[in-house]
Amino acid sequence: MQPNQSRRDFLRLALTLPFGASLFGLRTAAAPYEGQVRITAIKAMQLDFLFDGCLIKIETDAGLVGYGEAGASGPIVRGFLKHMTAGQYPGSNKLKGGPAGLIGSDPLAIEHLFYRMTSLQHPFMGHYATISGIDTALWDLAGKITGQPVYKLLGGPFRDGCLMYSHCDFLEDMHDPVSCREWVQEMKEKPEGFDFFKFNIDQAFPVGKPFHPTVSGEELREYKSGLSTLREAVGDVFELGVACHGEFDTPSGIAICKASEPFEVSFVEDALDVRYSDGWKMLRQESPVPILTGEKLEPLREFKPFLDNLAVDIIHPDIAYAGGITGVSKIADYAAITRIPVALHNRGSLVRTYASAHLSMAMQNFYRSESSLGRPGRVIEQMSNDTTPAVRNGILRVPDKPGFGLDLNEDFMRSRLAAGEPWWD
């Protein structure tokens, strides 16, 4: 019998058996399977409705595959994958499996592979968006190899399901009372039952990008007027958050936060340039409402000054940017030292959504996860070949199946390839 065949037969048998050791985490769960599976290929693919990421697939010699999502486009990620798995520079032939040692490695050695990927320096630094997708796919594989849901391998659950928030994107005019009331009624009737919505500040007044001049008194009045109209329509049925995108200077950020206080917003996001400066510390000291940031930050070292200086109330990493499940777990653990809650940014596919949900269930200091489920057409939900993913009462409950519990609909994904994009290259 060929080695690959015996390994595949072994895993097929193992997946039919209960595995009580899962409560002891990945290392205990993985011990009987170490060295049984090897990575043979890592591929990327862009779908036409993903504007901030692409899918990752890790293939193995056991026939099992793991899926993740990287925070960059397909062509960019494939370029970095080629470098990381093959190497295209003098001397690269000395590095078996590429500079990060991925090809031929045991996919269960997640911590080791995370260190190898994030420590790359020559000739290029490790690309965190690509690393994030690979790491997330490794966790999906680990669940499939051990027969356990990822949240159990991570030590969870702390809670039953993932609490989510949605968006006010389809609110036509927040200055119009009728428009606001119609939107509120529509959201109340949605089966998802979201009770928290985030609106973009440019829905209240025109915002220059990437940087806006110091806000004027007229702009602040316009902002307060729109927020007042929306809050009156919402009442106490929904919580509201305010999303900026790094456009403002410190005085403007402070003014926006102070203008938000009478309307009980739950946070103001990314009022300043997302990279750390002492302006963030000043903003939090002066703001009467919670401050949130983190969707574009990458490793822990970029979150560290925000946390060390108590410059934010909530951090908001994205597993497609901040190192995947391993990277965000490290960030969450560090944030827990100062009792800072962790929200999860997510405008990605069903893969990123399920991965975030599993992580949320194993995170003690979890706040909420952003979600693009429940949007018109429910495009993301169509990625599932199994039971349609459903948010109820604002909570997504993941299937209690190995890995992320996700059976992807390949026919649907083929129909939604981005222009010129290959099928898993």
C-alpha positions as CSV (number, residue, x, y, z in Angstrom):
1,M,0.0,0.0,0.0
2,Q,1.3,3.4,-0.9
3,P,2.2,5.8,2.0
4,N,-0.3,8.4,0.9
5,Q,-3.1,5.8,0.7
6,S,-2.5,4.4,4.2
7,R,-2.3,7.9,5.6
8,R,-5.6,8.8,3.9
9,D,-7.2,5.6,5.2
10,F,-6.0,6.3,8.7
11,L,-7.4,9.8,8.7
12,R,-10.7,8.7,7.3
13,L,-11.0,6.2,10.2
14,A,-9.9,8.8,12.7
15,L,-12.5,11.3,11.7
16,T,-15.3,8.8,12.5
17,L,-14.1,8.4,16.1
18,P,-14.9,10.7,19.1
19,F,-11.9,12.6,20.4
20,G,-12.4,13.7,23.9
21,A,-8.9,15.2,24.2
22,S,-10.0,18.2,22.1
23,L,-10.7,20.2,25.3
24,F,-7.0,20.2,26.0
25,G,-6.3,22.3,22.9
26,L,-4.5,21.9,19.6
27,R,-1.3,20.3,20.9
28,T,-3.1,17.5,22.8
29,A,-5.6,17.0,20.0
30,A,-2.9,16.9,17.3
31,A,-0.5,14.6,19.1
32,P,-1.8,11.3,17.6
33,Y,-1.7,12.8,14.1
34,E,1.7,14.5,14.0
35,G,3.7,13.7,10.9
36,Q,0.7,12.0,9.3
37,V,-0.1,14.8,6.8
38,R,2.1,17.0,4.7
39,I,1.4,20.3,2.8
40,T,1.7,19.8,-1.0
41,A,0.4,23.1,-2.3
42,I,-1.0,26.5,-1.3
43,K,-3.2,28.3,-3.8
44,A,-5.2,31.6,-4.0
45,M,-8.3,32.7,-5.8
46,Q,-10.2,36.0,-6.1
47,L,-14.0,36.2,-6.2
48,D,-15.7,39.2,-7.8
49,F,-17.5,40.3,-4.6
50,L,-14.5,40.4,-2.4
51,F,-13.0,43.9,-2.4
52,D,-10.5,43.4,0.4
53,G,-9.3,39.8,0.2
54,C,-9.0,36.6,-1.6
55,L,-9.4,32.9,-0.7
56,I,-6.6,30.6,0.2
57,K,-6.5,26.8,-0.1
58,I,-3.9,24.5,1.4
59,E,-3.8,21.1,-0.2
60,T,-2.3,18.0,1.5
61,D,-1.1,14.5,0.6
62,A,-4.0,13.1,2.6
63,G,-6.6,14.6,0.4
64,L,-7.7,17.0,3.0
65,V,-7.8,20.8,2.3
66,G,-8.0,23.9,4.5
67,Y,-9.5,27.2,3.6
68,G,-8.5,30.7,4.7
69,E,-8.8,34.3,3.5
70,A,-5.9,36.7,2.9
71,G,-6.3,40.5,3.1
72,A,-5.0,41.2,-0.5
73,S,-6.0,40.5,-4.1
74,G,-5.4,37.2,-5.8
75,P,-2.5,38.4,-8.0
76,I,-0.7,40.0,-5.0
77,V,-1.1,36.9,-2.8
78,R,0.0,34.6,-5.6
79,G,3.1,36.6,-6.0
80,F,4.0,36.3,-2.3
81,L,3.0,32.6,-2.3
82,K,5.4,32.0,-5.2
83,H,8.2,33.6,-3.2
84,M,7.3,31.9,0.1
85,T,6.9,28.4,-1.3
86,A,9.5,28.3,-4.1
87,G,11.8,31.4,-3.8
88,Q,12.9,33.2,-6.9
89,Y,16.3,34.6,-5.9
90,P,20.0,33.4,-5.8
91,G,20.5,30.7,-3.2
92,S,16.8,30.0,-2.7
93,N,17.3,26.4,-3.8
94,K,19.0,25.8,-0.4
95,L,15.7,26.3,1.4
96,K,13.6,23.2,1.2
97,G,10.0,24.0,0.8
98,G,10.7,27.7,0.1
99,P,11.9,30.4,2.5
100,A,9.1,29.8,5.0
101,G,9.5,26.0,4.9
102,L,5.8,25.5,4.1
103,I,5.7,22.8,1.3
104,G,6.3,19.4,2.8
105,S,5.6,20.6,6.4
106,D,3.2,19.1,8.9
107,P,0.2,21.5,8.8
108,L,-0.4,20.8,12.5
109,A,2.8,22.7,13.4
110,I,0.9,26.0,13.3
111,E,2.9,27.9,15.8
112,H,6.2,26.9,14.2
113,L,5.0,27.8,10.7
114,F,3.6,31.1,12.0
115,Y,7.0,32.0,13.4
116,R,8.7,30.9,10.1
117,M,6.4,33.1,8.0
118,T,6.4,36.2,10.2
119,S,10.2,36.1,10.7
120,L,10.9,36.3,6.9
121,Q,13.2,39.2,6.1
122,H,15.3,38.4,3.1
123,P,14.9,39.4,0.4
124,F,11.4,40.5,1.4
125,M,9.7,40.9,4.8
126,G,6.8,38.5,5.5
127,H,3.6,39.8,3.9
128,Y,1.0,39.7,6.7
129,A,-2.0,39.6,4.5
130,T,-0.8,36.4,2.8
131,I,0.4,35.0,6.1
132,S,-3.0,35.6,7.6
133,G,-4.8,33.6,5.0
134,I,-2.3,30.7,5.3
135,D,-2.6,30.6,9.1
136,T,-6.4,30.6,9.0
137,A,-6.4,27.7,6.4
138,L,-4.0,25.8,8.7
139,W,-6.5,26.0,11.5
140,D,-9.2,24.7,9.3
141,L,-7.0,21.8,8.3
142,A,-6.1,21.2,11.9
143,G,-9.8,20.8,12.7
144,K,-10.4,18.5,9.8
145,I,-7.3,16.3,10.7
146,T,-8.3,16.0,14.4
147,G,-12.1,15.9,13.7
148,Q,-12.7,18.9,15.9
149,P,-14.3,22.3,15.4
150,V,-11.7,25.0,15.5
151,Y,-13.2,26.8,18.5
152,K,-12.5,23.6,20.5
153,L,-8.9,23.4,19.4
154,L,-8.6,27.1,20.5
155,G,-9.8,26.2,24.0
156,G,-13.4,27.4,23.7
157,P,-16.3,27.9,23.9
158,F,-16.6,30.9,26.1
159,R,-20.1,31.5,24.5
160,D,-22.6,29.9,22.3
161,G,-22.1,31.5,18.9
162,C,-20.7,34.8,17.7
163,L,-22.5,38.1,18.4
164,M,-22.4,40.3,15.3
165,Y,-23.1,43.8,14.1
166,S,-24.2,45.1,10.7
167,H,-24.2,48.3,8.7
168,C,-26.4,51.3,7.7
169,D,-25.1,51.1,4.1
170,F,-28.6,50.9,2.7
171,L,-30.0,53.8,4.6
172,E,-30.7,56.3,1.8
173,D,-30.7,59.6,3.8
174,M,-29.9,59.9,7.5
175,H,-31.1,63.5,7.4
176,D,-34.6,62.5,6.3
177,P,-36.9,61.2,9.1
178,V,-39.0,59.2,6.6
179,S,-36.0,57.5,5.2
180,C,-34.7,56.7,8.6
181,R,-38.0,55.3,9.8
182,E,-38.4,53.1,6.7
183,W,-34.9,51.8,7.1
184,V,-35.4,51.0,10.8
185,Q,-38.6,49.1,10.0
186,E,-36.9,47.2,7.3
187,M,-34.1,46.1,9.7
188,K,-36.6,45.1,12.3
189,E,-38.2,42.7,9.8
190,K,-35.0,41.1,8.8
191,P,-34.7,37.5,10.1
192,E,-31.1,38.1,11.2
193,G,-32.3,40.2,14.2
194,F,-29.2,42.5,14.3
195,D,-29.5,45.1,17.1
196,F,-26.3,47.0,16.4
197,F,-25.5,49.0,13.2
198,K,-22.6,51.0,12.1
199,F,-22.9,54.0,9.8
200,N,-20.2,55.8,7.8
201,I,-19.6,59.4,8.8
202,D,-19.8,60.4,5.2
203,Q,-23.5,59.5,5.3
204,A,-23.8,62.6,7.5
205,F,-21.6,65.1,5.5
206,P,-19.2,64.9,2.6
207,V,-15.8,63.7,3.7
208,G,-12.6,64.3,1.8
209,K,-10.4,61.2,1.3
210,P,-7.8,60.2,2.3
211,F,-7.6,63.3,4.5
212,H,-10.3,65.8,5.4
213,P,-9.5,69.4,6.4
214,T,-10.2,70.3,10.0
215,V,-14.0,70.0,10.4
216,S,-16.0,73.2,10.4
217,G,-18.8,74.3,12.6
218,E,-21.2,73.8,9.7
219,E,-20.0,70.2,9.2
220,L,-20.4,69.4,12.9
221,R,-23.9,70.8,12.8
222,E,-24.7,68.7,9.8
223,Y,-23.3,65.6,11.5
224,K,-25.3,66.2,14.7
225,S,-28.5,66.8,12.6
226,G,-28.1,63.6,10.7
227,L,-27.3,61.6,13.8
228,S,-30.2,63.2,15.8
229,T,-32.6,62.2,13.0
230,L,-31.3,58.6,12.9
231,R,-31.3,58.2,16.7
232,E,-34.9,59.5,16.9
233,A,-36.0,56.8,14.4
234,V,-33.9,54.1,16.0
235,G,-34.9,54.9,19.6
236,D,-33.5,52.3,22.0
237,V,-34.1,49.4,19.6
238,F,-30.6,49.5,18.0
239,E,-27.1,50.4,19.1
240,L,-25.2,52.7,16.8
241,G,-21.5,52.9,15.9
242,V,-19.7,55.6,13.8
243,A,-17.2,54.6,11.2
244,C,-14.5,56.9,10.0
245,H,-11.6,55.8,7.8
246,G,-8.6,57.7,9.2
247,E,-9.6,61.0,7.5
248,F,-9.4,63.5,10.4
249,D,-6.9,65.4,12.4
250,T,-6.9,65.2,16.2
251,P,-9.0,68.4,16.9
252,S,-11.6,67.1,14.4
253,G,-11.6,63.7,16.0
254,I,-12.2,65.1,19.4
255,A,-15.0,67.4,18.1
256,I,-16.7,64.5,16.3
257,C,-16.6,62.4,19.5
258,K,-18.0,65.2,21.6
259,A,-20.7,65.8,19.1
260,S,-21.6,62.1,19.3
261,E,-22.1,61.9,23.0
262,P,-25.8,63.1,23.2
263,F,-26.8,60.4,20.8
264,E,-25.4,57.4,22.8
265,V,-23.1,56.0,20.1
266,S,-21.3,52.9,21.2
267,F,-18.0,53.8,19.6
268,V,-16.3,56.1,17.1
269,E,-14.0,54.1,14.8
270,D,-10.7,55.3,13.1
271,A,-11.2,59.0,13.5
272,L,-7.4,59.5,13.1
273,D,-4.8,58.0,10.8
274,V,-4.7,54.3,11.8
275,R,-1.0,54.3,12.6
276,Y,-0.2,55.1,16.3
277,S,0.6,58.6,17.3
278,D,0.1,60.5,20.6
279,G,-3.0,62.0,19.0
280,W,-4.8,58.8,19.7
281,K,-4.0,59.1,23.4
282,M,-5.2,62.7,23.4
283,L,-8.3,61.6,21.6
284,R,-9.2,59.0,24.1
285,Q,-8.5,61.4,27.0
286,E,-10.9,64.0,25.6
287,S,-13.6,61.7,24.1
288,P,-16.8,61.1,26.1
289,V,-17.6,58.1,23.9
290,P,-15.6,54.9,23.4
291,I,-12.7,54.9,20.8
292,L,-12.2,51.9,18.4
293,T,-9.4,51.1,15.9
294,G,-7.5,48.2,14.4
295,E,-8.9,47.0,11.1
296,K,-5.8,47.9,9.1
297,L,-3.2,47.1,11.8
298,E,-1.2,43.9,11.3
299,P,1.0,42.2,13.9
300,L,0.8,42.6,17.7
301,R,3.6,45.2,17.6
302,E,1.3,47.6,15.8
303,F,-1.5,47.1,18.4
304,K,1.0,47.3,21.3
305,P,1.4,51.1,21.6
306,F,-2.4,51.6,21.5
307,L,-2.8,49.1,24.4
308,D,0.3,50.1,26.4
309,N,-0.8,53.8,26.3
310,L,-4.5,53.0,26.9
311,A,-5.2,55.0,23.8
312,V,-8.3,53.1,22.7
313,D,-11.3,51.5,24.4
314,I,-11.8,48.7,21.9
315,I,-9.5,47.1,19.4
316,H,-10.8,45.8,16.1
317,P,-8.3,43.4,14.3
318,D,-9.2,41.5,11.2
319,I,-8.0,37.9,10.8
320,A,-7.2,38.5,7.1
321,Y,-4.7,41.2,8.0
322,A,-3.5,40.7,11.6
323,G,-1.9,37.3,11.3
324,G,-4.9,35.0,10.9
325,I,-6.2,33.1,13.9
326,T,-2.8,32.7,15.5
327,G,-2.0,36.4,15.2
328,V,-5.3,37.7,16.5
329,S,-5.2,35.3,19.4
330,K,-1.9,36.8,20.5
331,I,-3.3,40.3,20.1
332,A,-6.4,39.4,22.1
333,D,-4.4,37.8,24.9
334,Y,-2.2,40.9,25.2
335,A,-5.3,43.2,25.2
336,A,-6.8,41.1,28.0
337,I,-4.0,42.3,30.3
338,T,-5.5,45.8,30.4
339,R,-9.1,44.4,30.1
340,I,-9.5,45.9,26.6
341,P,-12.3,44.2,24.6
342,V,-11.7,42.9,21.1
343,A,-14.1,43.4,18.2
344,L,-13.4,41.5,14.9
345,H,-13.4,43.5,11.7
346,N,-14.8,41.4,8.8
347,R,-16.1,42.6,5.4
348,G,-15.0,39.3,3.8
349,S,-16.4,36.0,2.5
350,L,-18.1,33.2,4.3
351,V,-14.6,31.7,5.0
352,R,-13.5,34.8,6.9
353,T,-16.9,35.0,8.6
354,Y,-16.8,31.4,9.9
355,A,-13.2,31.7,10.9
356,S,-14.0,34.8,12.9
357,A,-16.9,33.2,14.5
358,H,-14.8,30.2,15.7
359,L,-12.2,32.6,17.1
360,S,-14.8,34.7,18.9
361,M,-16.1,31.7,20.7
362,A,-12.7,31.0,22.1
363,M,-11.8,34.6,23.0
364,Q,-12.5,35.6,26.6
365,N,-12.5,39.4,25.9
366,F,-14.6,39.3,22.7
367,Y,-17.0,42.2,22.0
368,R,-18.7,41.8,18.6
369,S,-17.8,40.8,15.1
370,E,-18.6,42.8,12.1
371,S,-20.7,40.9,9.5
372,S,-21.8,41.2,5.9
373,L,-24.4,38.4,6.2
374,G,-28.0,39.3,5.6
375,R,-27.3,41.9,2.9
376,P,-29.5,42.1,-0.2
377,G,-29.1,39.1,-2.4
378,R,-27.3,37.2,0.4
379,V,-24.4,36.6,-1.9
380,I,-22.0,35.5,0.8
381,E,-24.4,32.9,2.1
382,Q,-24.5,31.3,-1.4
383,M,-20.9,30.2,-0.8
384,S,-22.2,27.4,1.3
385,N,-23.1,24.1,-0.3
386,D,-24.7,22.9,3.0
387,T,-27.2,24.5,5.3
388,T,-27.5,28.3,4.5
389,P,-25.6,30.2,7.2
390,A,-28.1,32.0,9.4
391,V,-27.8,34.8,11.9
392,R,-30.6,34.9,14.5
393,N,-31.0,37.4,17.2
394,G,-27.7,38.9,16.0
395,I,-25.8,35.7,16.7
396,L,-24.1,33.3,14.2
397,R,-23.9,29.7,15.4
398,V,-21.3,27.7,13.5
399,P,-21.8,24.0,12.6
400,D,-20.3,21.6,15.2
401,K,-18.2,19.9,12.5
402,P,-14.5,19.5,11.9
403,G,-12.6,22.6,11.0
404,F,-14.7,25.6,10.3
405,G,-17.6,23.3,9.4
406,L,-17.9,24.9,6.0
407,D,-18.7,23.0,2.7
408,L,-18.0,25.4,-0.1
409,N,-20.2,25.6,-3.2
410,E,-17.7,25.3,-6.0
411,D,-20.2,25.9,-8.8
412,F,-21.2,29.2,-7.2
413,M,-17.6,30.2,-6.7
414,R,-16.8,29.4,-10.3
415,S,-19.6,31.6,-11.4
416,R,-18.2,34.5,-9.3
417,L,-14.5,34.5,-10.3
418,A,-13.1,38.0,-10.6
419,A,-12.3,39.0,-14.2
420,G,-9.2,37.2,-15.5
421,E,-8.9,35.2,-12.3
422,P,-7.8,31.5,-12.6
423,W,-9.5,28.7,-10.7
424,W,-7.3,28.0,-7.7
425,D,-3.8,28.9,-8.9
